[in-house]
């Protein structure tokens, strides 16, 4: 038996590079290597106690039966209030679908919205799984390149040029994974002016890093006049609440899209974990200040990372305003030889750093920008300092 017996769909699917590098790092660690992993987008904090207590209470109260496919009403009501409080989005419970992580939310959207040949605009860099999720649904990802000089943000002119008669959607994240860039209200409004000329294009706004934001403000594109009924807002509790393993994501969307996602989910996973849903109610009903200590820590780490990365002149970097990543342009090293190894691209450099610096990163090629590496600073300041010391030493040749 071999891969020829598998479907073309799975044979044509790329492995997640973030998960692959994390697995490689774990493998080397198990062999006794002192690996510092800057590869995974996972907070190093524990889930706050008040959320864990809500989960324990749910277990004691026997919330152990099948939940509704689209989520408990009480959770959907908490999500509605959260959208109103934080985003100025006036959804109703019928607009909300709770899923097993924001990744399933995105998969659902692609499956119910895209037909073969539909084009989806992806400002690059983009989160690694967008491309493959869109492809699996028969869509065609249309990458729009950005650079460190443009703060990795798409311009209205680029958006306009990327639109064709086949364009069905645009997907983007803000704060962005992997660049940490945050679109301002004015920047989003400028993009909306272009989208207003094409009323059949829908936007997926991935806001999973919304609260890990150092700008002092946040704008959801769905709150800009004319966009509410054309925007699918994706969020979840993994990042801001340190709940990656709880697997709860959700969308706010036009009702016909929410119904379609529920229909699909009913045939695939049904409702998300019942206990995790009850815990998420507590998370979303809490004031965002409850997680302020984590945001402050990420902000402090961001400042440390900027100091350390700027101490390596060959790396070009923007200042990330959110999430917990830095995305340096490493093209200076392409064509150069380090410790006898020819570096042709970012893939080579990521492997070189893993082998010679014992630091795991992720190639920017996985995110649609082959000139960069993604480094996560969701780890301690001590680990960050040591990782960059090793990187600087290894790059010195």
N, C-alpha and C positions, 0 to 999 in steps of 0.2 A: 504494500500500500504506500502511496506517496501523494504529494501535493496535487498530482494530476486528477486525483479522485475528489478533490475539494472543489467548491464552486469557484467560478471566475471572480465572484464578488469578494470572497475572502482572500483569494490569491492576489488580487489587485489592491488589497488594503495594506497600507503602510503600518508598521508597528509604531506606537507612540514613542517618540524619541526621549521624552522626559522620563517615562516609566522605564524605558530600556536602559538609560544611563543610571537611573537610581538602582535598578537591579544589578547592573555591573558593579556599581560602588558597593552594594551589599555583598556581592560575591567576593570582591577583593578584601573587604573587611573580614569576612568569614575565614579568609586564608591568612589572616594576621596582619594585613596591611593597614597602616594608619591613614585611612581615607577621610578627608573632610568633604562632605557632600554639600554642594551649592546647587544641586540639580532639581530638587523637588519643590513644588510650590505648596508647602505645608507649614503652617505656623508651628513653632516649637513650644507653644503654650498649651496647658491643659484646658479642657472645656471648663468654663466658670462653674463654680459650685452650685449656684442657684439653678442652673440648667440641669446639672446632674441630679439635683434633689427633685426636680419636676419629673425626671425620668423614673426615679425610684418610686415616686408617688404613683405614677401611671402604672407601674408594675403591680404595686400593692392594690391598686383599684381595678386591676384585671382588664386593662385596655389591651387585650390579647386576641381579639377577634379581627376578622378581615375589616380593614377600614374602607370607606368609600374610595372608588377608583381615583377621583380627583382631589382627595384629601378631606380630612374632617372639617365640618363647617366652622367649628371654633378656630381652627388654624387658618382657614381661608379668610375669616373675619379679621384675625390678627394681621394677616398679610395686607388686607385692604387698608386697615388703619396705618400700617407701616408705610405703604405707598403714599397715603395722604400726608402723613407726618413728615416723611423724609424727602419725598419726591414731587409732591404736588400733583399726583396722579389719582384721579377719582374713579378707581375700579370698583366693581361690585363682586360679590362672591362668584357669580357666574362667569366672570372674566379670569378666574384664578384656577390654575392646575398645579398641584403638588406632585413632584416626581422624585425618583430615587437619584438625587443629585442634579445639579444644573446641567451636567453632561447629558443625562437622559432628557431633560427639558429641550436642549438643543437638538438632539436626535429626533424627538417627537416633531418639533417645528419643521425640520427639513423634510421629514417623511410626509407630513400633511400638506406642505406648501409647494413642494417642488415636483415638477414633471421633468422627464428626460429632455435635456437641452436647455433648461432654464438657467440663466446666468445669475451668479451671486457675486456682488462686488465685495472683495476682501481687502481693506487697507492693510498693507503689510508693513511691519510684522503683525501677525495675528496669532491667536492661541492655536497651538499645534493641532487640535482635533477638529477645528472648523472645516479645514480643507477636506479631510477624509469623510466627515459626516455628510457634507454637501455632496461629495462624489457618490457615496453609497445611496443617496436618494435620487441619483441620476442628474443632479445639477452640475453645472460647470463653474468652478471657482475662477473668478477673474481677479488676479492680484494687481493691486495698485501700489507700486513701490514708494516708500518714504525713506528718509535717511536721518542720521543723527543731527544733521544741520537743520532739518525741519521739525525737530523734536519728535520725529516719527509720527507726524500727524498728516492726514490727507488734506489737500486744499480743495476748495470748491471747484477750481478749474480742473483738477485731476478727476474729481467725481464726475463732472459734466462730460469729460472726455471718455470716461469708462462706460458710460451708459449707452446701451444699444437697444434695439427693439426686443431683444431677448432677455433684458435685465428684469429679474423678478424681485430680487432682494438685495440689501446690503447688510452685512454682519460686521459688528465691531465691538470692542470692549473699551470701557473707560471707567476707572483707571485700566490701562492696557497691560495685559499679559502678552508679551514679555517686556515691553519698554518702560512701563511705569508712567507713561504719559497720561495726562488728564485733559480732556477737552473742556474748554471754558464754555460758558453759555453763549458768548458771542461767536466762538468758533463753530459751535453746533448750529446756531441760527444761520450762519453763512452757508453751511451744508444744506440746511432745510430750504433755503431759497432755491437751490438747485433741484431738490427733490420735489418741490411744489410744482415744477414744470412737468413732472412725470408721476401722475397720481396713482398709477398701478404698482409702484415700487414700495415694498414693505421693508421695514428696518428691524433687525434684531439688535437690541441694545443689551449687551452682557455687562451687568453692573455688580458682579459678584465681589469686586474689590471696593465697592462704593465707600465703605466706612474707613478703609485704610487709605487715607487721602490727606495730604499735607497742605492743601491749598486754602483751607478755611471755608470752602464752599463746594457745592456739588450741584450739577444740573443733569437731569434726565432728558434725553432728546424727546421723549414722549410728552413732556410738559410744555414743549414749544408749540405755539398755536399752529394748528393744521396737521400735527403729527400724532395725536393721541390714537386715532383710529387706524393708523398705519404702522404703529410701533408694537413690537412684542418685547416686553421688558423681562429680562431673565435675571434671576438673583437666587440666593441661597444662603445658608448659614455656615458653610465650610470654612471660609477664610476669616471673616471678621470675628466670628464666635469660636474659632478653633474647634470646629466640629466636622473635620474632614471625613472621619470614619462614620459619622451618623447618617450620611447620604441623604440629605434633604435639599432639594432645589425647588424652584417654583417659577411660574410665569404669570404676568398680567398681559392679557391680549384681548383683541376683539372677540366677542362671544362665539362667533362661528369658528374661529381658530381654536379657542379653548375647548369647545365641544369636540372638534376633530381630534385634538391631542388626547382628550379623555377616551374617545372611541378607540384610538390606536393603543393607548396604554392599557385599556381593558383587555386587549388580546395579547399583551406581552408580559407585563409585570403586575398588573392591577395596582392597588394602592401601595404607597410607600410605607416603610416600617411604622407600625402603630405607635410604639414607644418613642421613637425618634420624633414623630409628629407631635406628640404631646409635649416633649421637651422643647421643640421649636416654638410652640406657643409662648412659653416662658421667655425664650430668647427674644422674640420679636416684640413682645409686649413691654420689655424692659427699655428704659431710656438708653439711647446709644452711649451715654456717658459711662455706663456700666463696663464697657469694653475699652474705655479711654486709655487705660494703662497699657494695653497691647499696642494701640495706635501710637502712643508716645514712645514706646520702646522701638517700634519700627522706624519712626521718624529719626530717633537718635542713631539707629543703626545706618539709616540712609546717609546721614551726615558723615558718619565714620567711613562708610564705603566710598563716598565721593572724595574724601580726603585721601584714602588709600589708592583709589584707582587713578586719581590725578597725579599721584606720585610715580606712575608708570607712563611716561610721556607718549609712548607709542600707541596707547589706547585712547581712542576718541569716544567721548561719552556725553550724553545729555544728562540733565539733572532730573531723575524721576520724581514725579509729584504724587505718586500713589503706588499701591500694591507693595510688593517687597522684592523687586527685581532691579538689577542694573543690566544694561544691554550694550556693552561697549563694542564699537567697531574695531575689529582686530585685523583688518586687511593689510596693515603695515607688514605683517609677518608672512603674507602669502608670497611664495617663491623663495623664502629665506630658509636656511638650514639651522636647526637648533639641536645641539647635542647629537649631531650626525643624522638628524631626521629632517627631510624636506617637508616643509609645511605648504601644501597646495591650497588649502581652504580651511574654513572654520571647523569642519569635521576633523581634519588632521590635528588642528590645534587643540580641540577638546580632548582627543585621545592622547595627545602629547602631555597635556596638563594632568590627565589622570595617571599616566605612567610615570612622569618625571617630577610632578609636584604633589602627587597623591591628593589632587583636588578634582572633584567631579563637577563638571559644568554641562551645559547643553548647547549643541550647535545651533546657530541662528538659522541655518537652512531649514530646520524643522518648523520655524515660525515664518518662513517666507522672506528671510533676509540673510543671504549666505555670507555676508561680511561681518556678522556679529556672533557673539556668544551671550547666552543668558546665564546670569549668576543670581541665585536667590540669596537674600540676606535674612531669611527666616531662621536664623540661628544666633547663638550668643555672640557678643562683641569679641570675646576671647577667640572664638572659632573664626570669626570674620577676619580679625587681625592676623591670625596665624595663616589662614588660607591665602590672603593677599601677600603675606611675606613669602610664602612658598611660590606663588605665581610669579612674583617679581624676580625671585631668584632663578626660577626655571627659564623665564624669558630672557634673562641676561645672557643665556647661551653657554 
